[in-house]
Each structure stands twice: as structure tokens, then as C-alpha cells.
Amino acid sequence: GAGVSQSPSNKVTEKGKDVELRCDPISGHTALYWYRQSLGQGLEFLIYFQGNSAPDKSGLPSDRFSAERTGGSVSTLTIQRTQQEDSAVYLCASSLNPLATNEKLFFGSGTQLSVL
Amino acid sequence: AQSVAQPEDQVNVAEGNPLTVKCTYSVSGNPYLFWYVQYPNRGLQFLLKYITGDNLVKGSYGFEAEFNKSQTSFHLKKPSALVSDSALYFCAVNGNNRLAFGKGNQVVVIP
């Protein structure tokens, strides 16, 4: 696609429900990242996928958070039993090559998650 | 761990005046530094990066940044700010195959 696409753009859910956030990276990009943006907190790294390698999950805040990337393309971030502190903008980004080569990241517009 | 700090929450500047957004870094080894901008309701966009070479890096939309090793800084600058430059600016450093971002600076350009 022309850019990184995320859906939905907005999601309102009730505390305790599960949510799935989708990211469609730029075609051909091997690296995919999820970040969380909270008001006044900057961007928090969540998880990193690179090709067929095992993902770097070191940024996931709890075991309620998980992500997968199927076929090296689309990624889904799942939050189980949502809590109010999960409310944030979830940003997906992709790059052509790993960041070790100092590639720039291309970001999607994000999913605004609100947990009531 | 690699990290950056953006000491100011908000920067207000009059249109036409010089704009500076501050960033300091803490890294082990050579720093790879980036600036990204986020316009309202949009994703982050790449502005510029410093990898090696000239300390003054030029980027998109007339922005530039100066790498200063002795002060461990990578301040973003624009000689003459536009109202359309009003946005959230993030400094970032590359480490462990990820970008570590600062908390961001809200820039408000006053007409």
C-alpha cells in the first residue's frame, strides 16, 4: 500500500473486554513496530517484528498484551481484559530494513483506544 | 540503555522567528539520532537523522539539526517558523533495533 494503515482509527471498549488492533505495513517492509503514545508520556516501545525472526516482546507491559504478524505482513495487537490505563494511541510503524541500518520508520495514523 | 531527553514541554514562538527544539542524548557508543514530527491526528513523520559526518544535518520542511558531541545534544532548528510548523516534535535515538523516543515537545507558532 501507499502507507502504513491501521484500523480501527478509534476504539471505545468497556473495562474487561478484549480488543484487537490491526496494522497493515508498507508492502515489502521487513520490520514492523508497535508503540504506545500516552498523553505526556511520549512513545513507549511495545514489540518489534523482523522478517521470520522471533519478535522482540520486551516492551509489552503485561501478559495481557500480545501481538502476531502473519505471513510477514499484517500484524495484530491484542489486549485482553482491558484496563483504563490501557487507554492510549497505539501506533504501528514499518521500515524497509532493520533499524540497525538506520532506516527511517514510516508510521500509521494510530488507533485511539478508550477504555471506559 | 540509549535514551533522549526533551527538557521543555511546550515551545512558543512568533511566526517568522527562529525556532529551536532541544534534545539531549545518552548513549554508549556512536549515537544515531532522529527527529520526527506529528501533526494533529496524524502519524509521526520523519524529519531528519544524524548518523555520521557533518554535524549540521538538513531535513524536510526547512528544518535542520546540529549534533554536538561535547554537549551530547541534537537540537532541532528552523530559521523562520511558520504557523504550519505547529505540531508535536519527537527526538529519538537508535539502539537495540528500535527507536527510543523522547516525551515530545509541543511547538506553537503564533501568527
gemmi code that builds the backbone of each chain (N, CA, C; Angstrom):
import gemmi

chains = {
    "A": [
        ("GLY", (0.821, -1.200, 0.000), (0.000, 0.000, 0.000), (0.856, 1.252, 0.000)),
        ("ALA", (0.203, 2.381, -0.059), (0.913, 3.643, -0.148), (1.541, 4.011, 1.180)),
        ("GLY", (0.939, 3.585, 2.264), (1.453, 3.932, 3.573), (1.072, 2.852, 4.557)),
        ("VAL", (1.438, 3.068, 5.832), (1.057, 2.147, 6.882), (-0.399, 2.417, 7.260)),
        ("SER", (-1.186, 1.370, 7.246), (-2.620, 1.515, 7.513), (-2.972, 0.839, 8.829)),
        ("GLN", (-3.702, 1.547, 9.673), (-4.127, 0.987, 10.948), (-5.637, 1.049, 11.065)),
        ("SER", (-6.200, 0.014, 11.691), (-7.647, 0.007, 11.919), (-7.960, -0.685, 13.241)),
        ("PRO", (-9.049, -0.264, 13.914), (-9.818, 0.929, 13.578), (-9.057, 2.201, 13.945)),
        ("SER", (-9.543, 3.328, 13.532), (-8.885, 4.578, 13.914), (-9.253, 4.949, 15.349)),
        ("ASN", (-10.443, 4.567, 15.757), (-10.891, 4.787, 17.124), (-11.584, 3.534, 17.639)),
        ("LYS", (-11.341, 3.228, 18.918), (-11.987, 2.077, 19.530), (-12.349, 2.429, 20.965)),
        ("VAL", (-13.650, 2.313, 21.254), (-14.114, 2.523, 22.616), (-14.577, 1.173, 23.144)),
        ("THR", (-14.099, 0.792, 24.299), (-14.453, -0.502, 24.843), (-14.695, -0.386, 26.342)),
        ("GLU", (-15.301, -1.416, 26.882), (-15.554, -1.446, 28.317), (-14.433, -2.191, 29.026)),
        ("LYS", (-14.145, -1.769, 30.214), (-13.129, -2.426, 31.025), (-13.416, -3.931, 31.091)),
        ("GLY", (-12.364, -4.717, 30.882), (-12.503, -6.167, 30.948), (-12.691, -6.844, 29.602)),
        ("LYS", (-13.030, -6.068, 28.586), (-13.199, -6.639, 27.246), (-11.846, -6.792, 26.560)),
        ("ASP", (-11.805, -7.669, 25.555), (-10.615, -7.839, 24.725), (-10.744, -6.961, 23.484)),
        ("VAL", (-9.601, -6.454, 23.001), (-9.600, -5.672, 21.768), (-8.486, -6.152, 20.850)),
        ("GLU", (-8.711, -5.991, 19.560), (-7.702, -6.308, 18.548), (-7.465, -5.094, 17.686)),
        ("LEU", (-6.204, -4.736, 17.525), (-5.823, -3.600, 16.700), (-5.012, -4.132, 15.525)),
        ("ARG", (-5.296, -3.594, 14.352), (-4.676, -4.140, 13.148), (-3.719, -3.138, 12.522)),
        ("CYS", (-2.631, -3.676, 11.952), (-1.667, -2.841, 11.240), (-1.303, -3.516, 9.931)),
        ("ASP", (-1.402, -2.745, 8.861), (-1.014, -3.214, 7.541), (0.193, -2.388, 7.099)),
        ("PRO", (1.396, -2.960, 7.131), (2.590, -2.149, 6.844), (2.739, -1.880, 5.352)),
        ("ILE", (3.718, -1.073, 5.025), (4.023, -0.824, 3.627), (4.539, -2.122, 2.996)),
        ("SER", (4.050, -2.402, 1.818), (4.413, -3.645, 1.142), (5.925, -3.747, 0.978)),
        ("GLY", (6.469, -4.907, 1.378), (7.899, -5.121, 1.227), (8.729, -4.749, 2.433)),
        ("HIS", (8.129, -4.051, 3.375), (8.864, -3.681, 4.587), (9.014, -4.900, 5.493)),
        ("THR", (10.261, -5.145, 5.909), (10.524, -6.348, 6.689), (10.356, -6.139, 8.188)),
        ("ALA", (10.515, -4.908, 8.631), (10.460, -4.619, 10.069), (9.145, -3.940, 10.411)),
        ("LEU", (8.554, -4.355, 11.528), (7.287, -3.779, 11.984), (7.364, -3.564, 13.480)),
        ("TYR", (6.892, -2.385, 13.915), (6.951, -1.982, 15.320), (5.570, -1.568, 15.809)),
        ("TRP", (5.326, -1.819, 17.077), (4.182, -1.249, 17.780), (4.706, -0.352, 18.904)),
        ("TYR", (4.133, 0.850, 18.973), (4.424, 1.797, 20.038), (3.107, 2.238, 20.666)),
        ("ARG", (3.191, 2.700, 21.891), (2.021, 3.243, 22.572), (2.336, 4.708, 22.930)),
        ("GLN", (1.392, 5.580, 22.624), (1.560, 7.002, 22.911), (0.511, 7.426, 23.919)),
        ("SER", (0.973, 7.756, 25.105), (0.077, 8.240, 26.151), (0.338, 9.708, 26.372)),
        ("LEU", (-0.691, 10.424, 26.803), (-0.583, 11.859, 27.000), (0.540, 12.155, 27.976)),
        ("GLY", (1.487, 12.960, 27.525), (2.588, 13.370, 28.385), (3.645, 12.306, 28.628)),
        ("GLN", (3.496, 11.149, 27.976), (4.430, 10.041, 28.224), (5.335, 9.757, 27.036)),
        ("GLY", (5.145, 10.427, 25.952), (5.960, 10.128, 24.788), (5.551, 8.819, 24.163)),
        ("LEU", (6.474, 8.215, 23.426), (6.214, 6.959, 22.742), (6.899, 5.823, 23.478)),
        ("GLU", (6.128, 4.806, 23.805), (6.630, 3.646, 24.533), (6.717, 2.463, 23.589)),
        ("PHE", (7.902, 1.892, 23.444), (8.088, 0.723, 22.592), (7.341, -0.471, 23.174)),
        ("LEU", (6.650, -1.211, 22.306), (5.928, -2.401, 22.759), (6.558, -3.688, 22.215)),
        ("ILE", (6.637, -3.790, 20.881), (7.092, -5.035, 20.271), (7.652, -4.770, 18.889)),
        ("TYR", (8.566, -5.631, 18.454), (9.268, -5.467, 17.180), (9.311, -6.810, 16.462)),
        ("PHE", (8.911, -6.799, 15.181), (8.977, -7.973, 14.313), (9.999, -7.692, 13.208)),
        ("GLN", (10.843, -8.663, 12.928), (11.804, -8.532, 11.834), (11.795, -9.838, 11.051)),
        ("GLY", (11.262, -9.788, 9.851), (11.247, -10.957, 8.977), (10.634, -12.159, 9.676)),
        ("ASN", (11.348, -13.275, 9.596), (10.886, -14.521, 10.213), (11.493, -14.766, 11.582)),
        ("SER", (12.229, -13.774, 12.084), (12.868, -13.937, 13.396), (11.838, -13.861, 14.510)),
        ("ALA", (12.208, -14.411, 15.658), (11.328, -14.304, 16.820), (11.176, -12.832, 17.196)),
        ("PRO", (9.962, -12.394, 17.495), (9.758, -10.976, 17.808), (10.424, -10.584, 19.126)),
        ("ASP", (10.772, -9.317, 19.224), (11.279, -8.728, 20.458), (10.066, -8.194, 21.234)),
        ("LYS", (9.685, -8.920, 22.262), (8.476, -8.576, 23.028), (8.805, -7.833, 24.309)),
        ("SER", (10.030, -7.358, 24.433), (10.495, -6.851, 25.714), (9.749, -5.603, 26.196)),
        ("GLY", (9.041, -4.919, 25.299), (8.328, -3.720, 25.701), (6.882, -3.934, 26.112)),
        ("LEU", (6.366, -5.125, 25.959), (4.970, -5.370, 26.318), (4.800, -5.188, 27.823)),
        ("PRO", (3.835, -4.374, 28.244), (3.727, -4.011, 29.660), (3.196, -5.109, 30.569)),
        ("SER", (2.451, -6.052, 30.022), (1.934, -7.147, 30.841), (1.565, -8.314, 29.937)),
        ("ASP", (1.235, -9.450, 30.542), (0.875, -10.628, 29.737), (-0.517, -10.504, 29.135)),
        ("ARG", (-1.204, -9.406, 29.395), (-2.486, -9.170, 28.722), (-2.272, -8.704, 27.280)),
        ("PHE", (-1.056, -8.294, 26.998), (-0.720, -7.779, 25.675), (-0.019, -8.871, 24.865)),
        ("SER", (-0.433, -9.024, 23.619), (0.241, -9.944, 22.718), (0.116, -9.406, 21.299)),
        ("ALA", (0.981, -9.884, 20.429), (0.924, -9.457, 19.030), (1.433, -10.569, 18.155)),
        ("GLU", (0.909, -10.590, 16.948), (1.407, -11.525, 15.966), (1.499, -10.838, 14.621)),
        ("ARG", (2.318, -11.443, 13.776), (2.462, -10.924, 12.428), (2.390, -12.116, 11.485)),
        ("THR", (1.331, -12.163, 10.726), (1.092, -13.320, 9.867), (1.677, -13.095, 8.485)),
        ("GLY", (2.385, -14.097, 8.003), (2.918, -14.049, 6.640), (3.890, -12.914, 6.411)),
        ("GLY", (4.472, -12.406, 7.479), (5.436, -11.330, 7.332), (4.828, -10.019, 6.904)),
        ("SER", (3.502, -9.877, 7.038), (2.863, -8.645, 6.595), (1.997, -8.061, 7.703)),
        ("VAL", (0.715, -8.329, 7.664), (-0.241, -7.730, 8.601), (0.068, -8.164, 10.026)),
        ("SER", (-0.089, -7.222, 10.946), (0.116, -7.515, 12.363), (-1.132, -7.158, 13.151)),
        ("THR", (-1.375, -7.937, 14.204), (-2.495, -7.679, 15.108), (-1.963, -7.585, 16.529)),
        ("LEU", (-2.318, -6.501, 17.192), (-2.003, -6.324, 18.611), (-3.276, -6.602, 19.397)),
        ("THR", (-3.197, -7.533, 20.323), (-4.359, -7.915, 21.123), (-4.134, -7.518, 22.574)),
        ("ILE", (-5.138, -6.882, 23.136), (-5.112, -6.557, 24.561), (-6.286, -7.283, 25.209)),
        ("GLN", (-5.985, -8.158, 26.134), (-7.028, -8.920, 26.822), (-7.407, -8.214, 28.125)),
        ("ARG", (-8.652, -8.367, 28.494), (-9.155, -7.837, 29.784), (-8.684, -6.390, 29.970)),
        ("THR", (-9.086, -5.541, 29.050), (-8.591, -4.166, 29.044), (-8.845, -3.451, 30.366)),
        ("GLN", (-7.906, -2.583, 30.690), (-7.979, -1.743, 31.881), (-7.978, -0.279, 31.439)),
        ("GLN", (-8.413, 0.594, 32.317), (-8.470, 2.012, 31.966), (-7.097, 2.570, 31.640)),
        ("GLU", (-6.062, 2.057, 32.275), (-4.714, 2.566, 31.990), (-4.193, 2.149, 30.620)),
        ("ASP", (-4.940, 1.285, 29.940), (-4.560, 0.905, 28.575), (-4.979, 1.975, 27.561)),
        ("SER", (-5.788, 2.923, 27.986), (-6.244, 3.979, 27.087), (-5.048, 4.775, 26.576)),
        ("ALA", (-4.913, 4.840, 25.269), (-3.762, 5.499, 24.649), (-3.948, 5.434, 23.137)),
        ("VAL", (-3.008, 6.028, 22.427), (-2.944, 5.853, 20.971), (-1.900, 4.786, 20.684)),
        ("TYR", (-2.293, 3.782, 19.936), (-1.384, 2.693, 19.585), (-0.925, 2.909, 18.150)),
        ("LEU", (0.390, 3.085, 18.005), (0.985, 3.409, 16.714), (1.749, 2.214, 16.175)),
        ("CYS", (1.586, 1.986, 14.903), (2.334, 0.956, 14.201), (3.295, 1.654, 13.233)),
        ("ALA", (4.455, 1.074, 13.045), (5.440, 1.631, 12.117), (6.145, 0.495, 11.403)),
        ("SER", (6.618, 0.772, 10.194), (7.382, -0.233, 9.467), (8.595, 0.415, 8.823)),
        ("SER", (9.574, -0.409, 8.521), (10.750, 0.068, 7.793), (11.192, -1.002, 6.820)),
        ("LEU", (11.852, -0.557, 5.759), (12.242, -1.470, 4.690), (13.199, -2.523, 5.211)),
        ("ASN", (14.151, -2.075, 6.022), (15.175, -2.955, 6.579), (15.232, -2.765, 8.085)),
        ("PRO", (15.970, -3.601, 8.763), (16.080, -3.407, 10.216), (16.668, -2.061, 10.560)),
        ("LEU", (16.309, -1.554, 11.722), (16.798, -0.248, 12.142), (18.298, -0.223, 12.359)),
        ("ALA", (18.900, -1.397, 12.449), (20.350, -1.442, 12.589), (21.034, -0.767, 11.416)),
        ("THR", (20.329, -0.683, 10.301), (20.885, 0.012, 9.135), (20.476, 1.477, 9.142)),
        ("ASN", (19.867, 1.925, 10.230), (19.460, 3.317, 10.393), (18.438, 3.781, 9.369)),
        ("GLU", (17.567, 2.862, 9.045), (16.415, 3.203, 8.225), (15.465, 4.096, 9.006)),
        ("LYS", (14.697, 4.905, 8.290), (13.668, 5.667, 8.966), (12.401, 4.819, 9.079)),
        ("LEU", (11.593, 5.165, 10.050), (10.328, 4.482, 10.254), (9.199, 5.235, 9.568)),
        ("PHE", (8.249, 4.466, 9.044), (7.029, 5.034, 8.485), (5.895, 4.644, 9.436)),
        ("PHE", (5.198, 5.656, 9.938), (4.161, 5.422, 10.940), (2.769, 5.466, 10.334)),
        ("GLY", (1.879, 4.663, 10.913), (0.466, 4.799, 10.636), (-0.124, 5.924, 11.460)),
        ("SER", (-1.414, 6.200, 11.238), (-2.088, 7.289, 11.956), (-2.520, 6.885, 13.358)),
        ("GLY", (-2.431, 5.595, 13.650), (-2.706, 5.160, 15.011), (-4.139, 4.748, 15.258)),
        ("THR", (-4.325, 4.005, 16.343), (-5.653, 3.663, 16.858), (-5.791, 4.302, 18.233)),
        ("GLN", (-6.800, 5.154, 18.373), (-7.091, 5.764, 19.673), (-7.967, 4.792, 20.452)),
        ("LEU", (-7.430, 4.215, 21.515), (-8.176, 3.269, 22.330), (-8.645, 3.952, 23.607)),
        ("SER", (-9.935, 3.863, 23.861), (-10.506, 4.414, 25.082), (-11.188, 3.291, 25.838)),
        ("VAL", (-10.757, 3.065, 27.071), (-11.337, 2.017, 27.905), (-12.177, 2.685, 28.994)),
        ("LEU", (-13.469, 2.403, 28.966), (-14.389, 3.069, 29.904), (-14.563, 2.268, 31.199)),
    ],
    "B": [
        ("ALA", (21.420, 1.977, 28.679), (20.427, 1.982, 27.607), (20.443, 3.337, 26.911)),
        ("GLN", (20.137, 3.305, 25.616), (20.075, 4.547, 24.852), (18.830, 5.331, 25.256)),
        ("SER", (18.984, 6.639, 25.395), (17.827, 7.463, 25.740), (18.046, 8.892, 25.266)),
        ("VAL", (16.946, 9.606, 25.127), (16.992, 11.035, 24.817), (16.091, 11.763, 25.796)),
        ("ALA", (16.398, 13.035, 25.990), (15.593, 13.874, 26.866), (15.222, 15.145, 26.131)),
        ("GLN", (13.965, 15.517, 26.252), (13.486, 16.773, 25.698), (13.000, 17.589, 26.891)),
        ("PRO", (13.781, 18.562, 27.313), (13.536, 19.211, 28.607), (12.325, 20.120, 28.649)),
        ("GLU", (11.853, 20.584, 27.523), (10.728, 21.519, 27.529), (9.451, 20.802, 27.113)),
        ("ASP", (8.336, 21.182, 27.732), (7.057, 20.607, 27.333), (6.494, 21.313, 26.108)),
        ("GLN", (6.573, 22.637, 26.119), (5.996, 23.403, 25.030), (6.941, 24.545, 24.658)),
        ("VAL", (7.001, 24.799, 23.366), (7.803, 25.900, 22.849), (6.871, 26.829, 22.088)),
        ("ASN", (6.814, 28.066, 22.515), (6.007, 29.070, 21.819), (6.941, 30.008, 21.068)),
        ("VAL", (6.606, 30.286, 19.822), (7.445, 31.181, 19.023), (6.553, 31.968, 18.075)),
        ("ALA", (6.929, 33.208, 17.839), (6.171, 34.023, 16.895), (6.546, 33.646, 15.471)),
        ("GLU", (5.553, 33.700, 14.609), (5.802, 33.393, 13.188), (6.917, 34.293, 12.664)),
        ("GLY", (7.850, 33.664, 11.932), (8.964, 34.401, 11.365), (10.205, 34.406, 12.233)),
        ("ASN", (10.034, 34.049, 13.499), (11.185, 33.992, 14.400), (11.872, 32.636, 14.326)),
        ("PRO", (13.125, 32.568, 14.774), (13.809, 31.273, 14.780), (13.167, 30.310, 15.791)),
        ("LEU", (13.162, 29.051, 15.402), (12.586, 28.004, 16.253), (13.684, 27.034, 16.651)),
        ("THR", (13.751, 26.722, 17.941), (14.688, 25.710, 18.428), (13.945, 24.764, 19.355)),
        ("VAL", (14.110, 23.467, 19.106), (13.550, 22.437, 19.982), (14.726, 21.616, 20.493)),
        ("LYS", (14.836, 21.520, 21.813), (16.044, 20.955, 22.408), (15.942, 19.448, 22.634)),
        ("CYS", (17.095, 18.801, 22.488), (17.190, 17.361, 22.732), (18.594, 17.042, 23.205)),
        ("THR", (18.706, 16.276, 24.273), (19.996, 15.754, 24.696), (19.916, 14.237, 24.703)),
        ("TYR", (21.049, 13.593, 24.541), (21.042, 12.148, 24.415), (22.023, 11.510, 25.402)),
        ("SER", (21.767, 10.238, 25.646), (22.661, 9.434, 26.465), (22.795, 8.084, 25.785)),
        ("VAL", (24.007, 7.797, 25.298), (24.235, 6.553, 24.574), (25.584, 5.981, 24.931)),
        ("SER", (25.719, 4.697, 24.686), (27.036, 4.068, 24.736), (27.435, 3.816, 23.299)),
        ("GLY", (28.562, 4.317, 22.904), (28.979, 4.185, 21.523), (28.517, 5.361, 20.689)),
        ("ASN", (28.528, 5.178, 19.387), (28.149, 6.255, 18.473), (26.627, 6.421, 18.440)),
        ("PRO", (26.172, 7.661, 18.562), (24.725, 7.878, 18.549), (24.175, 7.992, 17.125)),
        ("TYR", (23.019, 7.410, 16.919), (22.259, 7.583, 15.688), (20.962, 8.270, 16.097)),
        ("LEU", (20.810, 9.510, 15.686), (19.771, 10.386, 16.227), (18.791, 10.799, 15.151)),
        ("PHE", (17.540, 10.955, 15.560), (16.455, 11.246, 14.633), (15.546, 12.325, 15.205)),
        ("TRP", (14.873, 13.033, 14.310), (13.751, 13.888, 14.673), (12.539, 13.480, 13.833)),
        ("TYR", (11.392, 13.380, 14.528), (10.114, 13.105, 13.887), (9.129, 14.194, 14.298)),
        ("VAL", (8.136, 14.427, 13.446), (7.101, 15.423, 13.730), (5.738, 14.757, 13.619)),
        ("GLN", (4.837, 15.158, 14.511), (3.472, 14.637, 14.481), (2.498, 15.790, 14.386)),
        ("TYR", (1.824, 15.877, 13.242), (0.785, 16.880, 13.065), (-0.517, 16.344, 13.658)),
        ("PRO", (-1.456, 17.212, 14.011), (-2.701, 16.777, 14.661), (-3.391, 15.647, 13.905)),
        ("ASN", (-3.735, 14.595, 14.648), (-4.472, 13.449, 14.102), (-3.710, 12.743, 12.976)),
        ("ARG", (-2.409, 12.829, 13.023), (-1.595, 12.154, 12.010), (-0.537, 11.297, 12.697)),
        ("GLY", (0.014, 10.363, 11.941), (1.138, 9.588, 12.448), (2.418, 10.414, 12.408)),
        ("LEU", (3.459, 9.880, 13.011), (4.735, 10.574, 13.021), (5.367, 10.543, 11.634)),
        ("GLN", (6.024, 11.652, 11.293), (6.735, 11.735, 10.020), (8.204, 12.019, 10.280)),
        ("PHE", (9.050, 11.358, 9.513), (10.490, 11.544, 9.617), (10.875, 12.936, 9.145)),
        ("LEU", (11.739, 13.615, 9.918), (12.264, 14.923, 9.530), (13.716, 14.841, 9.077)),
        ("LEU", (14.556, 14.238, 9.920), (15.976, 14.151, 9.591), (16.656, 13.166, 10.533)),
        ("LYS", (17.906, 12.836, 10.182), (18.682, 11.928, 11.028), (20.159, 12.286, 10.953)),
        ("TYR", (20.851, 11.982, 12.034), (22.306, 12.087, 12.088), (22.879, 10.688, 12.294)),
        ("ILE", (23.768, 10.325, 11.371), (24.440, 9.034, 11.501), (25.930, 9.261, 11.716)),
        ("THR", (26.525, 10.000, 10.786), (27.937, 10.323, 10.873), (28.189, 11.477, 9.917)),
        ("GLY", (29.384, 12.052, 9.978), (29.704, 13.101, 9.031), (29.445, 14.486, 9.583)),
        ("ASP", (28.936, 15.378, 8.737), (28.717, 16.772, 9.118), (27.803, 16.874, 10.330)),
        ("ASN", (28.180, 17.763, 11.235), (27.385, 17.933, 12.453), (26.060, 18.632, 12.189)),
        ("LEU", (25.979, 19.382, 11.096), (24.728, 20.055, 10.755), (23.997, 19.221, 9.708)),
        ("VAL", (22.819, 18.770, 10.084), (22.022, 17.903, 9.228), (20.801, 18.679, 8.745)),
        ("LYS", (20.552, 18.627, 7.456), (19.376, 19.299, 6.904), (18.289, 18.283, 6.605)),
        ("GLY", (17.040, 18.684, 6.846), (15.938, 17.759, 6.654), (14.775, 18.386, 5.918)),
        ("SER", (13.607, 17.812, 6.147), (12.399, 18.240, 5.454), (11.883, 19.563, 6.004)),
        ("TYR", (11.091, 20.255, 5.159), (10.348, 21.459, 5.552), (11.247, 22.578, 6.087)),
        ("GLY", (12.505, 22.612, 5.683), (13.415, 23.667, 6.098), (14.035, 23.494, 7.464)),
        ("PHE", (13.818, 22.330, 8.074), (14.405, 22.064, 9.380), (15.844, 21.577, 9.257)),
        ("GLU", (16.617, 21.840, 10.305), (17.961, 21.320, 10.411), (18.242, 21.015, 11.876)),
        ("ALA", (19.267, 20.217, 12.106), (19.627, 19.891, 13.481), (21.137, 19.849, 13.577)),
        ("GLU", (21.630, 20.251, 14.743), (23.066, 20.293, 14.957), (23.478, 19.278, 16.005)),
        ("PHE", (24.331, 18.375, 15.604), (24.882, 17.373, 16.505), (26.061, 17.987, 17.245)),
        ("ASN", (26.026, 17.934, 18.579), (27.109, 18.483, 19.383), (27.556, 17.410, 20.361)),
        ("LYS", (28.702, 16.821, 20.062), (29.151, 15.689, 20.863), (29.541, 16.104, 22.280)),
        ("SER", (30.182, 17.246, 22.407), (30.650, 17.675, 23.720), (29.487, 18.000, 24.659)),
        ("GLN", (28.385, 18.475, 24.090), (27.212, 18.784, 24.903), (26.159, 17.684, 24.845)),
        ("THR", (26.459, 16.616, 24.153), (25.520, 15.495, 23.936), (24.134, 16.011, 23.576)),
        ("SER", (24.106, 16.900, 22.591), (22.833, 17.494, 22.190), (22.593, 17.320, 20.698)),
        ("PHE", (21.326, 17.411, 20.340), (20.907, 17.300, 18.940), (19.668, 18.176, 18.781)),
        ("HIS", (19.870, 19.479, 18.885), (18.758, 20.427, 18.853), (18.228, 20.612, 17.436)),
        ("LEU", (16.929, 20.695, 17.326), (16.253, 20.927, 16.045), (16.055, 22.426, 15.862)),
        ("LYS", (16.300, 22.898, 14.637), (16.207, 24.342, 14.405), (15.538, 24.637, 13.077)),
        ("LYS", (14.903, 25.814, 13.053), (14.387, 26.336, 11.798), (14.558, 27.851, 11.853)),
        ("PRO", (15.151, 28.437, 10.841), (15.471, 29.874, 10.894), (14.245, 30.784, 11.003)),
        ("SER", (13.143, 30.390, 10.372), (11.962, 31.240, 10.350), (10.717, 30.362, 10.458)),
        ("ALA", (10.070, 30.377, 11.613), (8.952, 29.466, 11.861), (7.688, 29.904, 11.114)),
        ("LEU", (6.923, 28.903, 10.692), (5.622, 29.115, 10.057), (4.520, 28.612, 10.990)),
        ("VAL", (3.331, 29.177, 10.843), (2.193, 28.712, 11.640), (1.974, 27.214, 11.417)),
        ("SER", (2.217, 26.768, 10.183), (2.020, 25.357, 9.852), (3.044, 24.430, 10.507)),
        ("ASP", (4.060, 24.988, 11.141), (5.031, 24.182, 11.885), (4.514, 23.787, 13.263)),
        ("SER", (3.372, 24.302, 13.654), (2.781, 23.945, 14.946), (2.463, 22.449, 14.954)),
        ("ALA", (3.102, 21.730, 15.861), (2.987, 20.273, 15.884), (3.734, 19.755, 17.106)),
        ("LEU", (3.751, 18.432, 17.220), (4.481, 17.760, 18.303), (5.757, 17.178, 17.714)),
        ("TYR", (6.889, 17.487, 18.321), (8.190, 17.083, 17.787), (8.858, 16.092, 18.743)),
        ("PHE", (9.343, 15.006, 18.159), (9.984, 13.953, 18.934), (11.424, 13.762, 18.484)),
        ("CYS", (12.308, 13.718, 19.466), (13.686, 13.319, 19.256), (13.780, 11.824, 19.552)),
        ("ALA", (14.676, 11.120, 18.863), (14.796, 9.679, 19.077), (16.225, 9.233, 18.834)),
        ("VAL", (16.578, 8.126, 19.487), (17.907, 7.539, 19.309), (17.738, 6.060, 19.010)),
        ("ASN", (18.590, 5.551, 18.133), (18.534, 4.159, 17.713), (19.391, 3.299, 18.627)),
        ("GLY", (18.783, 2.233, 19.125), (19.541, 1.299, 19.937), (18.796, -0.016, 20.029)),
        ("ASN", (19.499, -1.128, 19.905), (18.865, -2.452, 20.013), (17.733, -2.623, 19.019)),
        ("ASN", (17.952, -2.166, 17.800), (16.971, -2.335, 16.723), (15.638, -1.658, 16.996)),
        ("ARG", (15.647, -0.621, 17.782), (14.418, 0.126, 17.998), (14.793, 1.580, 18.212)),
        ("LEU", (13.804, 2.445, 18.034), (13.993, 3.850, 18.352), (13.441, 4.125, 19.742)),
        ("ALA", (14.267, 4.765, 20.563), (13.805, 5.242, 21.866), (13.489, 6.722, 21.709)),
        ("PHE", (12.241, 7.077, 21.981), (11.765, 8.439, 21.767), (11.768, 9.239, 23.058)),
        ("GLY", (11.947, 10.555, 22.897), (11.706, 11.469, 23.993), (10.214, 11.647, 24.193)),
        ("LYS", (9.843, 12.449, 25.197), (8.420, 12.625, 25.505), (7.726, 13.591, 24.570)),
        ("GLY", (8.515, 14.276, 23.743), (7.929, 15.175, 22.762), (7.832, 16.606, 23.240)),
        ("ASN", (7.867, 17.507, 22.288), (7.705, 18.934, 22.555), (6.578, 19.469, 21.687)),
        ("GLN", (5.617, 20.121, 22.320), (4.576, 20.786, 21.565), (5.101, 22.150, 21.125)),
        ("VAL", (5.116, 22.381, 19.835), (5.527, 23.671, 19.297), (4.286, 24.439, 18.864)),
        ("VAL", (4.173, 25.657, 19.342), (3.066, 26.525, 18.960), (3.659, 27.763, 18.302)),
        ("VAL", (3.334, 27.946, 17.034), (3.796, 29.120, 16.302), (2.646, 30.117, 16.262)),
        ("ILE", (2.902, 31.284, 16.805), (1.852, 32.296, 16.974), (1.869, 33.262, 15.796)),
        ("PRO", (0.712, 33.425, 15.137), (0.685, 34.301, 13.955), (0.995, 35.747, 14.318)),
    ],
}
model = gemmi.Model(1)
for chain_id, residues in chains.items():
    chain = gemmi.Chain(chain_id)
    for i, (resn, *xyz) in enumerate(residues, 1):
        res = gemmi.Residue()
        res.name, res.seqid = resn, gemmi.SeqId(i, " ")
        for name, pos in zip(("N", "CA", "C"), xyz):
            atom = gemmi.Atom()
            atom.name, atom.element = name, gemmi.Element(name[0])
            atom.pos, atom.b_iso = gemmi.Position(*pos), 0.0
            res.add_atom(atom)
        chain.add_residue(res)
    model.add_chain(chain)
structure = gemmi.Structure()
structure.add_model(model)
structure.setup_entities()
